[in-house]
Amino acid sequence: MKTFYSSVVELRQEFVTDIETHPYECGWADEAIFFVEVHAPEPGVRLGLRVQLSPDGIRWHDEGTVIDTSTSTFARVTHFGGFLRLAGAAHRPDGTAAPATISVRLALKG
């Protein structure tokens, strides 16, 4: 039987410029799903988030999965190191940075 764990990584967290979620140690898991919820976004604002992995929770590398959304969404990840997080930013249609309030949940199975 597989182990399952769900964690709230960010809860209605406001990011003014760059977005970097708290790192989550999950080396025991075989697969992960990030659930991203955008709260009351400005019209036209889009989030660009990259899944990042790390062996130690200090040095981060892009895993390759990219989330580009203006609403709630999810991303599946497998074959990752000891830690996971999301990093990126919110942008207006003209390319300028925008603040964003998001919630991120991480579902792990292994």
Backbone bond lengths (Angstrom), bond angles and torsions (degrees), N, CA, C in turn:
res aa  C-N    CA-C-N  psi(-1)  N-CA   C-N-CA  omega(-1)  CA-C   N-CA-C  phi
1 M - - - 1.445 - - 1.535 108.68 -
2 K 1.319 116.23 134.68 1.459 121.23 -179.91 1.527 110.75 -80.00
3 T 1.323 114.34 153.93 1.455 121.54 174.75 1.522 108.48 -91.19
4 F 1.331 116.52 139.73 1.462 121.91 178.81 1.519 108.76 -126.60
5 Y 1.332 116.46 138.70 1.457 120.75 177.74 1.518 108.43 -145.67
6 S 1.316 116.67 139.06 1.452 122.61 178.06 1.522 108.54 -124.58
7 S 1.334 116.11 135.03 1.458 120.27 -177.30 1.526 110.51 -135.98
8 V 1.315 115.99 143.23 1.463 121.56 172.07 1.529 106.31 -89.22
9 V 1.321 116.06 111.16 1.461 121.47 -177.84 1.530 110.42 -83.99
10 E 1.327 116.74 -41.81 1.470 123.16 175.39 1.520 107.53 -137.79
11 L 1.325 116.98 138.35 1.460 121.13 178.84 1.523 109.28 -126.64
12 R 1.333 114.89 108.75 1.474 121.51 -178.86 1.529 111.58 48.00
13 Q 1.319 115.02 45.86 1.463 121.39 -179.32 1.526 109.32 -86.67
14 E 1.345 115.80 128.28 1.461 119.95 177.87 1.522 109.43 -91.42
15 F 1.325 115.47 128.19 1.459 122.33 174.76 1.519 107.03 -113.62
16 V 1.334 116.73 126.22 1.461 120.65 -176.72 1.527 110.61 -86.36
17 T 1.319 117.40 -39.75 1.471 120.71 179.44 1.532 108.56 -123.95
18 D 1.316 116.98 -106.30 1.470 120.26 -178.60 1.521 111.45 -69.66
19 I 1.317 115.01 145.66 1.461 121.50 177.30 1.525 108.31 -105.78
20 E 1.317 116.27 124.11 1.461 122.70 171.36 1.520 106.80 -140.18
21 T 1.325 116.44 111.68 1.457 119.17 -179.42 1.524 109.42 -75.78
22 H 1.310 115.34 163.98 1.461 119.76 175.76 1.526 109.15 -61.98
23 P 1.324 117.12 139.82 1.467 119.08 176.42 1.523 110.42 -69.52
24 Y 1.328 115.23 148.14 1.456 119.19 179.49 1.515 109.33 -128.48
25 E 1.333 116.41 124.93 1.456 121.96 -179.91 1.524 109.18 -78.94
26 C 1.329 115.71 120.43 1.463 119.14 -175.06 1.526 111.84 -149.78
27 G 1.318 116.44 35.81 1.455 120.88 -178.38 1.517 114.12 -62.19
28 W 1.318 117.89 -20.97 1.473 121.86 -179.70 1.523 112.54 -75.32
29 A 1.330 117.19 -20.83 1.465 121.09 -172.26 1.529 111.83 -83.43
30 D 1.330 115.48 151.05 1.462 122.01 175.41 1.523 111.82 -92.77
31 E 1.318 115.91 -27.41 1.456 120.05 -178.38 1.521 110.31 -148.11
32 A 1.336 114.82 154.20 1.462 121.20 -179.17 1.523 109.08 -140.57
33 I 1.333 115.19 148.62 1.457 121.17 172.48 1.524 107.97 -129.01
34 F 1.336 116.30 121.83 1.457 121.91 172.42 1.520 107.88 -88.09
35 F 1.330 117.81 126.87 1.454 123.00 172.36 1.527 106.72 -107.56
36 V 1.319 117.38 121.10 1.465 122.84 -176.93 1.519 108.75 -114.03
37 E 1.328 115.96 128.93 1.459 121.98 177.42 1.522 108.42 -121.87
38 V 1.323 116.21 126.04 1.465 122.01 178.86 1.521 107.64 -99.42
39 H 1.339 116.40 126.46 1.465 121.42 -177.33 1.520 110.85 -101.46
40 A 1.335 116.98 121.56 1.471 124.47 174.33 1.529 112.60 45.59
41 P 1.327 117.77 59.96 1.466 119.15 -179.65 1.528 111.99 -71.80
42 E 1.319 115.75 152.08 1.466 120.40 171.73 1.524 107.60 -63.92
43 P 1.327 118.18 146.95 1.469 119.48 177.58 1.532 110.87 -57.85
44 G 1.316 116.16 131.89 1.461 121.55 177.42 1.518 115.59 86.73
45 V 1.318 117.90 -10.63 1.467 120.23 -178.40 1.525 109.71 -75.52
46 R 1.340 115.32 136.06 1.466 121.46 178.20 1.528 108.92 -124.09
47 L 1.320 113.83 143.68 1.463 120.93 174.81 1.518 108.56 -95.68
48 G 1.311 116.14 134.33 1.460 122.84 171.87 1.519 107.06 -117.91
49 L 1.319 116.87 108.07 1.464 121.33 -176.85 1.518 110.24 -122.47
50 R 1.331 116.01 140.66 1.455 122.56 176.81 1.516 109.30 -113.75
51 V 1.314 116.71 136.75 1.461 120.20 172.17 1.520 107.01 -75.97
52 Q 1.331 115.92 130.15 1.456 120.99 178.01 1.519 109.96 -121.69
53 L 1.338 115.34 147.69 1.458 120.54 176.49 1.519 109.68 -125.66
54 S 1.326 114.70 159.46 1.456 121.01 -176.46 1.520 110.30 -151.30
55 P 1.334 117.24 143.06 1.461 119.24 175.04 1.522 112.74 -79.46
56 D 1.344 116.97 -19.92 1.458 120.19 -171.77 1.530 114.84 -135.50
57 G 1.325 118.74 -1.13 1.457 121.78 -179.13 1.521 113.52 80.09
58 I 1.347 117.12 7.75 1.466 121.67 -179.21 1.526 111.17 -117.36
59 R 1.320 116.80 -51.81 1.467 122.82 179.90 1.529 108.44 -97.38
60 W 1.350 115.64 126.71 1.463 120.80 -172.20 1.512 111.57 -115.07
61 H 1.345 116.29 146.09 1.457 123.76 179.66 1.524 108.55 -134.67
62 D 1.331 115.98 138.24 1.460 119.64 176.39 1.516 109.61 -66.78
63 E 1.315 116.16 130.97 1.461 122.93 -178.77 1.522 111.54 -81.43
64 G 1.332 117.23 -28.22 1.458 121.62 179.54 1.516 114.01 120.36
65 T 1.331 117.29 -21.99 1.463 121.21 178.37 1.528 109.22 -80.86
66 V 1.332 116.31 130.31 1.466 121.63 -179.45 1.525 109.04 -123.38
67 I 1.317 115.80 135.47 1.461 122.65 176.12 1.521 107.25 -109.96
68 D 1.327 117.10 123.42 1.458 122.79 176.09 1.519 106.32 -126.21
69 T 1.333 116.86 106.70 1.468 119.48 -171.72 1.524 111.79 -150.60
70 S 1.314 114.83 162.66 1.468 121.32 170.63 1.528 109.68 -122.81
71 T 1.338 116.76 0.33 1.459 121.70 -179.58 1.524 109.38 -133.06
72 S 1.305 116.44 -164.69 1.459 121.53 177.32 1.523 109.86 -75.83
73 T 1.341 115.50 143.68 1.457 120.58 -178.77 1.521 109.89 -159.14
74 F 1.326 116.50 -174.72 1.450 120.96 177.79 1.521 109.75 -147.29
75 A 1.337 116.13 163.94 1.464 122.25 175.87 1.512 108.70 -143.36
76 R 1.340 116.05 133.16 1.466 121.89 178.40 1.526 109.77 -95.36
77 V 1.348 115.81 141.40 1.461 120.86 -178.67 1.527 109.30 -137.89
78 T 1.336 115.88 138.00 1.464 121.68 172.46 1.528 108.05 -136.16
79 H 1.317 117.30 166.90 1.464 123.65 177.24 1.531 111.76 57.16
80 F 1.306 116.19 60.27 1.461 121.34 -178.94 1.525 109.80 -118.62
81 G 1.323 115.38 168.09 1.458 121.25 -179.84 1.510 111.91 -82.29
82 G 1.296 116.36 -150.97 1.455 121.36 -174.76 1.517 115.37 -75.60
83 F 1.337 118.03 -26.11 1.460 121.50 -175.61 1.525 110.10 -131.38
84 L 1.333 116.07 148.76 1.465 122.97 175.12 1.525 109.98 -129.48
85 R 1.334 115.84 152.41 1.463 122.51 170.92 1.518 108.37 -161.42
86 L 1.331 115.84 172.03 1.456 122.89 172.23 1.521 108.62 -112.89
87 A 1.329 117.04 143.40 1.460 121.92 177.20 1.518 108.69 -140.51
88 G 1.323 117.12 146.23 1.457 120.62 178.86 1.510 111.15 164.19
89 A 1.337 116.26 -146.02 1.463 121.10 -177.73 1.527 109.20 -162.77
90 A 1.321 114.93 166.50 1.464 122.37 173.15 1.523 107.71 -108.44
91 H 1.335 115.71 139.40 1.461 120.19 -178.17 1.514 111.46 -134.39
92 R 1.342 113.99 145.37 1.459 120.68 173.41 1.530 108.48 -79.67
93 P 1.336 118.28 168.62 1.470 120.44 179.71 1.532 113.96 -58.25
94 D 1.337 117.36 -28.06 1.472 119.49 179.30 1.533 112.91 -83.51
95 G 1.344 116.77 1.57 1.467 120.67 176.71 1.514 115.26 94.79
96 T 1.329 118.06 -7.88 1.457 119.89 179.49 1.524 110.34 -75.99
97 A 1.320 114.87 151.87 1.465 120.81 179.92 1.520 110.26 -66.11
98 A 1.315 115.90 146.71 1.461 122.32 178.99 1.522 109.01 -132.82
99 P 1.335 117.51 147.66 1.462 118.84 173.52 1.528 109.82 -72.41
100 A 1.324 115.80 155.46 1.464 120.22 178.81 1.516 109.28 -147.87
101 T 1.324 115.43 140.53 1.457 121.53 173.85 1.523 107.12 -111.38
102 I 1.338 115.16 122.12 1.462 119.51 -175.51 1.522 111.48 -134.25
103 S 1.310 114.54 157.55 1.464 122.36 167.55 1.520 106.54 -119.68
104 V 1.330 115.81 139.71 1.462 121.14 179.02 1.521 108.27 -130.28
105 R 1.321 114.64 126.86 1.462 121.26 175.50 1.522 107.64 -117.73
106 L 1.309 115.81 145.60 1.453 121.99 -178.48 1.518 108.51 -123.52
107 A 1.335 116.32 120.56 1.458 122.07 177.24 1.530 107.62 -105.81
108 L 1.341 115.87 125.85 1.464 121.60 -175.59 1.517 110.18 -120.17
109 K 1.326 116.02 142.59 1.457 120.93 178.59 1.520 108.25 -141.64
110 G 1.325 116.35 135.34 1.457 118.32 179.37 1.504 113.30 -166.85
